[in-house]
Amino acid sequence: MHGNPDADIMRDLVQLLRERIEQGLLTIFIKIKAHRGDPLNELADRWADEVIQSENICWSLPTSRPIFYWTDNCTTHRSPMNPTVKKRVDHQVSQQQLKIHTGSTVNFLTREDNSRDLLGEFHKDRSVWIRARRRILQCLSYQFPCALQLKQCGFLNEVKCRLCEKYYKEKNIRDPPDSVESVGHIQCYFPILQLPRIAIHHGVWRELMFSIRKSSTKLNDVSQPRWHFPSP
């Protein structure tokens, strides 16, 4: 009955039907058209109206789905898991995470009139690879599985980048710098990812140049474009 909104009602009926089958009793279901004056059908309608109007009448067994409660503007809401509840949970988790962190990411997320709306549109865009959208959420919510975050969660004792240490050892580099494995280190400094990082930066540059050229206009008295583009 998973996903059935009437599961709490049907569970009692199915249990009663099982008990009758175990006792060897015959059960026949007869479809009765509504609003045709049938006494039992009219009684069921009255019971349904009473349940809607009363706050004290509940079904004997609750649904197996978890029910979530939250308060918004002095109003208490209750609902099973749905997209609204998921957004509410994500919002509460992000608010709790921002309270225990400091840095540029927190400053960006807590400032008004920034590009947070663009991040939201990016995350909702189903044409974007799911791993890319998941990675954005991990970075913004301080859940990216790097050594720095894993140490704060108590899973690691050190924050050094083990791959950097292995890389420096293979290259026989003496006195290598101490590298903290953070999101910024992986994205901007990680030596092993230097070539993919350069390729991504060049791709972003080309996309920016294409968008600006497409949106550029020419001045009335000058034949040169309004924007000047240096050679990449």
PAGU-121796 format. One record per residue: x, y, z of N, C-alpha, C, O in turn. Coordinates in steps of 0.2 Angstrom, whole numbers, padded with zeros to 4 digits, always signed. Example, Ala and Ser with C-alpha at 12.3 -4.5 7.8 and 13.67 -1.06 7.14 Angstrom:
<sites>
+0066-0028+0039+0062-0022+0039+0066-0016+0039+0071-0017+0042+0064-0011+0035+0068-0005+0036+0064+0000+0039+0067+0006+0040
</sites>
This chain:
<sites>
+0004-0006+0000+0000+0000+0000+0004+0006+0000+0002+0012+0001+0011+0005-0001+0015+0011-0001+0013+0016-0007+0012+0014-0012+0013+0022-0005+0011+0027-0010+0003+0028-0010+0001+0033-0014-0001+0024-0007-0008+0025-0007-0010+0030-0002-0009+0029+0004-0014+0035-0004-0016+0040+0001-0021+0038+0006-0022+0040+0012-0024+0032+0005-0029+0029+0009-0027+0023+0012-0031+0018+0014-0020+0022+0013-0017+0016+0016-0019+0015+0023-0021+0009+0025-0020+0020+0027-0022+0019+0034-0029+0017+0034-0031+0013+0039-0034+0018+0029-0040+0015+0029-0040+0008+0027-0044+0004+0029-0037+0007+0021-0037+0001+0018-0034-0005+0022-0035-0010+0022-0029-0003+0027-0026-0008+0031-0031-0011+0035-0030-0017+0036-0035-0007+0038-0040-0011+0043-0045-0015+0039-0047-0021+0041-0047-0013+0032-0051-0017+0028-0048-0024+0026-0051-0029+0026-0041-0023+0024-0038-0029+0022-0037-0034+0028-0037-0040+0027-0035-0031+0034-0035-0036+0040-0041-0039+0042-0041-0045+0043-0047-0035+0041-0053-0039+0042-0055-0044+0037-0058-0049+0039-0053-0043+0031-0054-0048+0026-0050-0054+0027-0052-0059+0026-0044-0053+0029-0039-0059+0031-0042-0063+0037-0042-0069+0036-0045-0060+0042-0048-0063+0047-0054-0067+0045-0055-0073+0047-0058-0065+0040-0064-0068+0038-0062-0074+0034-0065-0080+0034-0056-0073+0030-0054-0079+0026-0051-0085+0030-0052-0091+0029-0048-0083+0036-0045-0088+0040-0051-0092+0044-0050-0098+0045-0056-0088+0045-0062-0092+0048-0066-0096+0043-0071-0099+0044-0064-0095+0036-0068-0099+0031-0075-0095+0029-0079-0098+0026-0075-0089+0030-0081-0085+0029-0081-0082+0022-0075-0080+0019-0086-0082+0018-0086-0079+0012-0088-0072+0012-0092-0070+0015-0084-0068+0008-0085-0061+0008-0086-0059+0001-0082-0061-0004-0091-0055-0001-0093-0053-0007-0093-0045-0007-0097-0042-0003-0090-0042-0012-0090-0035-0013-0095-0033-0018-0095-0036-0024-0100-0029-0016-0105-0026-0021-0104-0019-0022-0104-0015-0017-0103-0016-0028-0102-0009-0029-0109-0006-0029-0114-0008-0032-0109-0001-0025-0116+0003-0024-0115+0010-0027-0110+0013-0025-0119+0012-0031-0118+0019-0034-0120+0024-0028-0124+0023-0024-0116+0029-0028-0117+0034-0023-0123+0039-0024-0125+0039-0030-0126+0041-0019-0131+0046-0019-0137+0043-0022-0141+0046-0026-0139+0037-0021-0145+0034-0024-0149+0031-0018-0154+0028-0020-0148+0034-0012-0153+0032-0007-0151+0026-0003-0155+0024+0001-0146+0022-0004-0144+0016-0001-0142+0018+0007-0138+0022+0008-0145+0015+0011-0145+0017+0019-0137+0016+0021-0135+0021+0024-0134+0011+0019-0127+0010+0022-0122+0015+0018-0118+0018+0021-0124+0017+0012-0120+0022+0008-0121+0029+0011-0116+0032+0012-0127+0030+0013-0128+0037+0016-0125+0037+0022-0123+0043+0024-0125+0032+0026-0122+0032+0033-0114+0033+0032-0111+0037+0036-0111+0030+0027-0104+0031+0026-0103+0038+0024-0098+0041+0026-0107+0041+0020-0106+0048+0019-0106+0053+0025-0103+0057+0026-0111+0051+0029-0112+0055+0035-0106+0054+0040-0103+0059+0043-0103+0048+0040-0097+0047+0044-0091+0051+0041-0087+0054+0045-0091+0051+0035-0085+0055+0031-0086+0062+0033-0081+0065+0034-0092+0065+0033-0093+0072+0034-0091+0073+0042-0088+0079+0043-0093+0069+0046-0091+0070+0053-0083+0070+0054-0081+0074+0058-0080+0066+0051-0072+0066+0051-0069+0072+0049-0065+0075+0052-0072+0075+0043-0069+0081+0040-0070+0087+0045-0066+0091+0046-0076+0087+0048-0078+0093+0053-0075+0092+0060-0075+0097+0063-0073+0086+0062-0071+0085+0069-0064+0084+0069-0061+0081+0064-0060+0087+0074-0053+0086+0075-0052+0080+0080-0046+0078+0081-0057+0077+0083-0056+0072+0088-0056+0065+0085-0054+0060+0088-0059+0064+0079-0061+0057+0076-0055+0056+0072-0053+0059+0067-0051+0050+0073-0045+0048+0069-0046+0040+0068-0050+0037+0071-0043+0038+0063-0043+0031+0061-0039+0027+0067-0035+0030+0070-0041+0021+0067-0038+0017+0073-0030+0016+0072-0027+0015+0077-0028+0015+0066-0021+0014+0065-0018+0020+0060-0021+0021+0055-0013+0023+0062-0010+0028+0058-0006+0025+0052-0005+0019+0051-0005+0029+0047-0002+0027+0041+0005+0025+0043+0008+0028+0047+0008+0021+0039+0015+0019+0040+0020+0024+0038+0026+0024+0039+0018+0029+0034+0023+0034+0031+0024+0039+0037+0020+0041+0041+0030+0041+0038+0032+0046+0043+0029+0053+0042+0028+0055+0036+0026+0056+0047+0023+0063+0046+0028+0068+0049+0030+0067+0055+0029+0073+0046+0033+0079+0048+0029+0085+0050+0024+0086+0047+0031+0088+0055+0028+0094+0058+0033+0100+0058+0039+0099+0059+0031+0105+0056+0035+0111+0056+0030+0117+0057+0024+0117+0055+0033+0123+0060+0030+0129+0061+0032+0134+0057+0038+0136+0056+0028+0138+0054+0029+0143+0049+0025+0149+0050+0019+0148+0049+0027+0155+0052+0023+0161+0054+0017+0159+0059+0011+0160+0058+0019+0156+0064+0015+0154+0070+0009+0149+0068+0005+0148+0071+0010+0145+0062+0006+0140+0060+0009+0134+0059+0014+0133+0056+0006+0129+0062+0009+0122+0062+0007+0118+0056+0001+0117+0055+0011+0115+0053+0010+0111+0047+0012+0104+0048+0016+0103+0052+0008+0099+0045+0010+0092+0045+0009+0089+0038+0004+0091+0035+0013+0085+0036+0013+0082+0030+0018+0076+0029+0023+0076+0033+0016+0071+0025+0021+0066+0024+0026+0068+0019+0026+0074+0017+0031+0064+0018+0037+0067+0014+0034+0068+0007+0031+0064+0003+0036+0074+0004+0034+0077-0002+0039+0082-0004+0043+0084+0000+0039+0085-0010+0044+0090-0012+0044+0096-0008+0049+0099-0006+0038+0098-0005+0038+0104+0000+0042+0102+0006+0046+0106+0009+0041+0096+0009+0045+0094+0015+0052+0093+0014+0056+0095+0018+0054+0091+0008+0061+0090+0006+0064+0097+0006+0070+0098+0008+0061+0102+0003+0064+0109+0003+0065+0111+0010+0070+0115+0011+0060+0110+0014+0060+0113+0021+0066+0110+0024+0069+0113+0028+0067+0103+0024+0072+0100+0027+0079+0102+0025+0083+0104+0029+0080+0103+0018+0086+0106+0015+0087+0113+0018+0093+0115+0020+0082+0117+0019+0083+0124+0021+0085+0124+0028+0089+0128+0030+0082+0119+0032+0084+0119+0040+0091+0117+0040+0095+0119+0045+0093+0112+0036+0100+0109+0037+0105+0115+0035+0110+0115+0038+0103+0118+0030+0108+0123+0027+0108+0129+0033+0114+0132+0034+0103+0131+0036+0103+0136+0041+0107+0134+0047+0111+0138+0050+0107+0127+0049+0111+0125+0054+0118+0124+0053+0122+0126+0057+0120+0123+0046+0127+0122+0044+0130+0129+0044+0136+0130+0046+0126+0134+0042+0129+0141+0041+0131+0144+0048+0135+0148+0048+0127+0142+0053+0129+0144+0060+0135+0142+0063+0138+0145+0067+0138+0136+0060+0144+0134+0063+0150+0134+0059+0155+0132+0060+0149+0138+0053+0155+0139+0049+0156+0147+0047+0151+0151+0048+0162+0148+0045+0164+0155+0043+0168+0154+0037+0171+0149+0036+0168+0160+0034+0172+0160+0027+0168+0163+0022+0163+0166+0022+0172+0163+0016+0169+0166+0010+0162+0163+0008+0158+0167+0005+0161+0156+0008+0155+0153+0006+0149+0156+0011+0144+0157+0008+0150+0156+0017+0145+0158+0022+0143+0166+0020+0138+0167+0020+0149+0170+0019+0147+0177+0018+0143+0177+0011+0139+0182+0011+0145+0173+0006+0141+0174+0000+0134+0172+0001+0129+0175-0002+0133+0166+0005+0126+0164+0005+0122+0168+0010+0116+0168+0009+0125+0172+0014+0121+0176+0019+0120+0183+0017+0116+0187+0020+0123+0185+0011+0123+0192+0009+0117+0192+0004+0115+0187+0001+0113+0198+0004+0107+0199+0000+0110+0201-0007+0115+0204-0008+0105+0200-0012+0107+0203-0019+0113+0200-0022+0117+0203-0024+0114+0193-0021+0120+0190-0024+0117+0185-0029+0111+0185-0031+0121+0180-0031+0119+0175-0036+0116+0169-0034+0117+0164-0037+0114+0169-0028+0111+0163-0025+0105+0160-0029+0104+0154-0030+0101+0165-0033+0096+0163-0037+0098+0159-0043+0095+0155-0045+0104+0161-0045+0107+0158-0051+0109+0150-0049+0108+0146-0053+0112+0150-0043+0113+0143-0041+0107+0139-0040+0107+0133-0042+0101+0142-0038+0095+0138-0037+0093+0136-0044+0090+0130-0045+0093+0140-0049+0091+0139-0056+0096+0133-0059+0093+0129-0062+0102+0134-0057+0107+0128-0060+0105+0122-0057+0105+0117-0060+0103+0122-0050+0101+0115-0047+0095+0112-0049+0094+0106-0050+0090+0117-0051+0084+0114-0054+0084+0112-0061+0079+0109-0064+0089+0114-0065+0090+0113-0072+0091+0105-0073+0097+0103-0071+0086+0101-0075+0087+0094-0076+0092+0092-0082+0094+0086-0082+0093+0097-0086+0098+0095-0091+0105+0095-0089+0110+0093-0092+0107+0098-0083+0113+0098-0080+0114+0091-0077+0110+0088-0074+0120+0088-0078+0122+0082-0075+0121+0081-0068+0123+0086-0064+0118+0076-0066+0116+0075-0059+0122+0076-0054+0121+0078-0048+0128+0073-0056+0133+0074-0052+0136+0081-0051+0138+0083-0045+0135+0085-0056+0137+0092-0055+0132+0096-0051+0135+0100-0046+0126+0094-0051+0121+0097-0046+0122+0095-0039+0122+0099-0034+0124+0089-0038+0125+0086-0032+0132+0089-0029+0132+0090-0023+0137+0090-0033+0143+0093-0031+0142+0100-0028+0145+0102-0024+0138+0104-0032+0136+0111-0030+0133+0111-0023+0135+0115-0019+0129+0106-0022+0125+0106-0015+0130+0104-0010+0130+0107-0004+0135+0099-0011+0140+0097-0006+0144+0103-0005+0146+0104+0001+0146+0107-0010+0151+0112-0008+0148+0118-0004+0151+0120+0001+0142+0120-0006+0138+0125-0002+0136+0123+0005+0136+0127+0009+0135+0117+0006+0132+0114+0012+0138+0112+0017+0137+0108+0022+0144+0113+0015+0150+0110+0018+0150+0103+0019+0151+0100+0025+0148+0099+0014+0147+0092+0015+0152+0088+0009+0151+0082+0008+0156+0092+0006+0160+0089+0001+0165+0085+0005+0169+0087+0010+0166+0078+0002+0170+0073+0006+0178+0075+0005+0181+0070+0003+0180+0080+0008+0188+0082+0008+0190+0081+0015+0186+0080+0020+0197+0081+0016+0200+0079+0022+0198+0084+0027+0197+0083+0033+0197+0091+0025+0196+0096+0030+0189+0095+0033+0188+0096+0039+0184+0093+0029+0177+0092+0032+0177+0086+0035+0173+0085+0040+0180+0081+0033+0180+0074+0036+0183+0075+0043+0181+0071+0048+0188+0079+0044+0191+0080+0051+0186+0083+0055+0186+0082+0061+0183+0088+0053+0178+0092+0057+0172+0087+0059+0169+0088+0064+0171+0082+0055+0165+0078+0057+0168+0072+0061+0164+0068+0063+0174+0072+0062+0177+0067+0067+0179+0060+0063+0181+0055+0067+0179+0060+0057+0181+0054+0053+0189+0053+0052+0191+0048+0051+0192+0059+0051+0199+0059+0050+0203+0063+0056+0200+0067+0059+0209+0061+0056+0213+0065+0061+0218+0070+0058+0220+0075+0062+0219+0070+0052+0223+0075+0048+0220+0078+0043+0215+0075+0040+0222+0084+0041+0219+0087+0035+0224+0088+0029+0222+0091+0024+0230+0085+0029+0234+0085+0024+0232+0081+0018+0228+0076+0018+0234+0084+0012+0232+0081+0006+0236+0075+0004+0242+0076+0003+0234+0069+0005+0238+0063+0004+0240+0062-0003+0246+0059-0004+0236+0064-0008+0238+0063-0015+0243+0068-0017+0248+0067-0021+0243+0074-0014+0249+0079-0015+0255+0076-0012+0261+0077-0015+0255+0073-0006+0261+0070-0003+0264+0065-0008+0270+0064-0009+0259+0061-0010+0261+0055-0015+0264+0058-0021+0269+0056-0024+0261+0064-0024+0264+0067-0030+0271+0070-0029+0275+0069-0033+0272+0073-0023+0278+0076-0022+0284+0071-0021+0289+0072-0023+0282+0065-0018+0286+0060-0017+0288+0057-0024+0294+0055-0025+0284+0056-0028+0285+0053-0035+0290+0058-0039+0294+0056-0043+0289+0064-0038+0293+0069-0042+0299+0071-0038+0303+0075-0041+0300+0068-0033+0306+0069-0029+0307+0077-0027+0313+0080-0028+0302+0080-0025+0302+0087-0023+0304+0088-0016+0300+0085-0012+0309+0091-0014+0311+0092-0007+0307+0098-0004+0306+0103-0007+0306+0097+0002+0302+0102+0006+0296+0104+0003+0295+0110+0001+0291+0100+0001+0285+0102-0002+0281+0106+0003+0281+0105+0009+0277+0110+0000+0272+0114+0005+0267+0110+0008+0265+0105+0005+0265+0112+0014+0260+0108+0017+0253+0110+0014+0251+0116+0014+0250+0105+0011+0243+0106+0008+0238+0103+0012+0237+0097+0014+0233+0108+0013+0227+0106+0017+0222+0104+0011+0220+0108+0007+0219+0098+0012+0214+0095+0007+0207+0098+0008+0203+0096+0012+0206+0104+0005+0200+0107+0006+0197+0108-0001+0200+0106-0006+0191+0111-0002+0187+0111-0008+0191+0116-0013+0192+0115-0019+0194+0122-0010+0197+0126-0014+0204+0123-0016+0206+0125-0022+0207+0119-0012+0214+0116-0014+0212+0111-0020+0216+0111-0024+0207+0107-0020+0206+0103-0025+0204+0106-0031+0206+0104-0037+0200+0112-0031+0198+0115-0037+0203+0120-0040+0203+0121-0046+0208+0122-0036+0212+0128-0038+0219+0126-0038+0223+0130-0041+0221+0121-0034+0229+0121-0033+0231+0113-0034+0237+0112-0036+0227+0109-0033+0228+0102-0034+0233+0100-0040+0230+0101-0046+0239+0098-0039+0244+0098-0045+0241+0092-0050+0242+0093-0056+0239+0087-0047+0237+0081-0052+0231+0084-0056+0231+0081-0062+0227+0088-0054+0221+0091-0059+0223+0097-0063+0219+0101-0065+0229+0098-0063+0231+0105-0067+0229+0105-0074+0226+0110-0076+0230+0100-0078+0228+0100-0085+0220+0100-0086+0218+0104-0090+0216+0096-0082+0209+0097-0083+0207+0104-0080+0202+0106-0083+0210+0106-0075+0208+0113-0073+0209+0118-0078+0205+0123-0079+0215+0118-0082+0216+0123-0087+0211+0122-0093+0209+0127-0095+0210+0116-0094+0205+0115-0100+0198+0118-0098+0194+0121-0102+0196+0117-0092+0189+0120-0089+0189+0127-0089+0185+0130-0092+0195+0130-0087+0195+0137-0087+0195+0140-0094+0192+0145-0096+0198+0137-0099+0198+0139-0106+0191+0138-0109+0189+0143-0112+0188+0133-0107+0181+0132-0109+0176+0138-0106+0172+0140-0110+0177+0139-0100+0173+0145-0097+0175+0151-0100+0170+0155-0102+0181+0153-0102+0183+0159-0105+0179+0159-0112+0177+0165-0114+0179+0154-0116+0176+0154-0123+0169+0155-0122+0166+0159-0126+0166+0152-0117+0158+0153-0116+0157+0160-0115+0152+0163-0117+0161+0163-0110+0160+0170-0109+0161+0175-0115+0157+0179-0116+0166+0174-0118+0167+0178-0124+0162+0177-0129+0160+0182-0132+0159+0171-0130+0154+0170-0135+0147+0174-0133+0144+0177-0137+0146+0173-0126+0140+0177-0124+0140+0184-0124+0136+0188-0126+0146+0187-0123+0147+0194-0123+0147+0197-0130+0144+0202-0132+0150+0193-0135+0150+0195-0142+0143+0195-0144+0140+0199-0148+0139+0190-0142+0132+0189-0145+0128+0195-0142+0123+0197-0146+0129+0197-0136+0125+0203-0133+0128+0210-0135+0125+0214-0133+0134+0210-0138+0137+0217-0140+0133+0220-0145+0130+0217-0150+0133+0227-0145+0130+0231-0150+0135+0236-0152+0140+0237-0149+0134+0239-0158+0139+0244-0161+0136+0251-0159+0130+0253-0159+0141+0256-0158+0140+0263-0157+0138+0266-0164+0139+0263-0169+0134+0271-0164+0131+0274-0170+0137+0278-0174+0137+0278-0180+0141+0281-0170+0146+0285-0174+0153+0282-0174+0158+0285-0177+0154+0276-0172+0160+0272-0172+0159+0265-0176+0154+0262-0174+0163+0263-0180+0162+0257-0183+0165+0251-0179+0163+0245-0180+0168+0253-0174+0171+0247-0169+0165+0245-0165+0161+0249-0163+0166+0238-0163+0161+0236-0158+0161+0240-0151+0166+0243-0150+0156+0239-0147+0156+0243-0141+0161+0239-0136+0164+0243-0132+0162+0233-0137+0166+0229-0132+0172+0227-0136+0172+0225-0142+0178+0228-0133+0184+0226-0136+0187+0219-0133+0187+0218-0127+0188+0214-0137+0190+0208-0135+0197+0206-0136+0199+0206-0142+0202+0205-0131+0208+0203-0133+0209+0196-0135+0204+0192-0134+0214+0194-0139+0215+0188-0141+0216+0183-0136+0220+0184-0131+0212+0177-0135+0213+0172-0130+0220+0169-0130+0221+0165-0126
</sites>
